[in-house]
Amino acid sequence: MSRGKQKIENQRKNQERQAALKGGKSQLAERANCARVTCPICMAPLSHASQVAPHYQARHPKETVPAEFAQQ
């Protein structure tokens, strides 16, 4: 059992450890920031506009790529 100054130091270190662990490990917030473009048909999140054309070829082969994304 700690007493005096050692007890205060242990409490401070424990608070710092708990604050570091509190941050969490979820990537949902970062994924939401990275998803800048969504497919207008299936609403799939895409990280960059250059991924729209390959997505259309793979997932929607009967549809045509929108003109705004075909250039890139």
Backbone torsions as a table, in degrees:
resi	resn	phi	psi	omega
1	MET	NA	137.7	-176.9
2	SER	-93.1	150.7	178.0
3	ARG	-136.5	152.0	171.6
4	GLY	64.2	-131.8	-176.0
5	LYS	-61.9	-37.3	179.7
6	GLN	-63.5	-38.0	178.5
7	LYS	-64.1	-43.4	179.5
8	ILE	-63.9	-42.7	178.2
9	GLU	-63.0	-42.4	178.9
10	ASN	-64.6	-39.0	177.6
11	GLN	-64.7	-41.9	179.4
12	ARG	-63.9	-44.7	178.5
13	LYS	-63.1	-39.1	178.3
14	ASN	-64.8	-40.8	177.4
15	GLN	-62.4	-40.1	178.1
16	GLU	-65.1	-41.4	177.7
17	ARG	-63.3	-43.6	-179.8
18	GLN	-65.6	-37.6	178.1
19	ALA	-65.9	-37.2	178.9
20	ALA	-67.9	-37.7	179.9
21	LEU	-75.8	-24.3	-175.2
22	LYS	-67.9	-21.8	-177.0
23	GLY	-56.4	-26.9	179.1
24	GLY	82.1	169.0	-177.6
25	LYS	-125.2	16.0	-178.8
26	SER	-77.6	140.3	179.6
27	GLN	-106.2	9.7	-176.6
28	LEU	-62.5	-40.4	-179.6
29	ALA	-65.7	-42.1	179.9
30	GLU	-68.7	-37.4	177.9
31	ARG	-65.2	-36.8	178.7
32	ALA	-66.1	-36.6	178.2
33	ASN	-69.8	-33.6	-177.1
34	CYS	-78.2	-27.7	-177.8
35	ALA	-78.0	93.6	-176.8
36	ARG	-94.9	-25.4	-176.3
37	VAL	-124.0	140.2	174.6
38	THR	-122.1	146.5	177.3
39	CYS	-70.5	128.2	-178.5
40	PRO	-68.6	-18.1	-178.3
41	ILE	-88.9	-55.6	-174.9
42	CYS	-105.0	-2.5	-180.0
43	MET	60.6	28.1	176.9
44	ALA	-74.0	132.7	179.1
45	PRO	-75.3	131.2	177.8
46	LEU	-121.7	140.9	-174.3
47	SER	-80.1	-20.4	-178.0
48	HIS	-149.3	152.6	-177.7
49	ALA	-65.6	-24.0	179.6
50	SER	-71.2	-12.7	179.6
51	GLN	-86.9	-8.1	-175.9
52	VAL	-68.2	-45.9	-178.0
53	ALA	-61.6	-48.3	176.4
54	PRO	-63.6	-32.6	177.6
55	HIS	-64.8	-43.4	178.3
56	TYR	-62.9	-41.0	-179.7
57	GLN	-65.9	-36.2	-176.9
58	ALA	-83.3	-42.9	-171.9
59	ARG	-102.1	-29.0	-177.2
60	HIS	-131.3	65.6	-173.9
61	PRO	-66.3	-24.0	-179.3
62	LYS	-83.3	-14.4	179.9
63	GLU	-92.5	158.5	176.8
64	THR	-99.0	147.4	-179.7
65	VAL	-71.3	132.7	176.9
66	PRO	-56.4	147.4	-175.8
67	ALA	-60.8	-34.5	-178.8
68	GLU	-65.8	-24.4	179.8
69	PHE	-103.6	-16.0	-178.4
70	ALA	-69.6	-28.8	-178.1
71	GLN	-68.8	-29.0	-172.6
72	GLN	-92.9	NA	NA
